[in-house]
Amino acid sequence: MASELRKELRRDPRLESEGLIRFEGDDFEIYSRIRDQSRYGLFVTTNYLLEEGTKLKVFLKDNDGNEAMTLARVVHATTPKAFEGEAVLGLGLEFIPNPQVFADAEAQEPAVAISG
């Protein structure tokens, strides 16, 4: 019954997606797989669970192999959950739409400094 009352609130529908992703922090670089995405973020599978709020550079490739960089923050790190019959670990990443927001956050919170 409690699950019936619980409603997911999303700004945009998630679309299943497959692809490789690379994301970087101050002292790490991680390659992973995208499981789903929306205009506002994506879910990636990884065994490297980062703290919520960690800011990242995210590198995505299009179908032609062109790579684009965007900024994101970790909004949740999961414990194993079922996805297509398998248990997966992963991160929910929210895109940071304005690079100035990222710079302002870095000035206030130096936990993860991203160098350009």
URCORLIN-V780708 format. One record per pair of residues at least 4 apart in sequence whose ideal C-beta (glycine too) atoms are under 6 Angstrom apart, sorted by the first residue. I is the first residue (numbers start at 1). J is the second residue. D is the distance in Angstrom with one decimal. If there is no record, write none. Layout:
BEGIN
i:j:d
I:J:D
I:J:D
END
This chain:
BEGIN
i:j:d
11:40:5.7
12:38:4.1
12:39:4.8
12:40:5.6
14:36:4.3
14:38:5.1
15:37:6.0
16:36:5.3
17:34:4.8
17:36:5.6
17:37:4.7
19:34:4.7
21:32:5.4
21:34:5.3
21:44:5.6
21:60:6.0
22:31:5.3
22:59:4.3
23:30:5.6
23:56:4.6
23:58:4.8
24:29:4.9
24:57:4.6
25:56:5.7
25:112:5.3
26:112:5.2
26:113:5.2
30:48:5.4
32:44:4.5
32:45:5.9
32:46:4.5
33:45:5.1
34:42:5.5
34:44:5.6
35:43:4.8
35:45:5.7
36:43:5.1
37:42:3.8
40:95:6.0
41:93:5.1
41:94:4.2
41:95:5.4
42:93:5.5
43:90:5.5
43:92:5.4
44:90:5.6
44:91:5.4
45:88:4.9
45:90:4.6
46:90:5.9
46:91:5.9
47:89:5.6
49:77:4.0
50:54:4.3
50:74:4.9
52:74:5.4
54:74:4.5
54:112:5.3
55:73:5.1
55:112:5.1
56:72:5.1
57:69:5.7
57:114:5.7
58:70:5.2
58:72:4.8
59:67:5.4
59:69:5.3
60:68:5.6
61:65:5.9
61:67:5.2
62:66:5.0
70:95:5.7
71:96:4.1
71:102:4.8
72:93:4.2
72:95:5.2
72:96:6.0
73:94:5.6
74:91:5.5
75:92:4.8
75:94:4.6
76:92:4.2
77:91:5.5
78:90:5.3
80:87:4.0
80:89:5.8
83:88:4.7
96:101:5.7
96:102:5.0
105:109:5.7
END
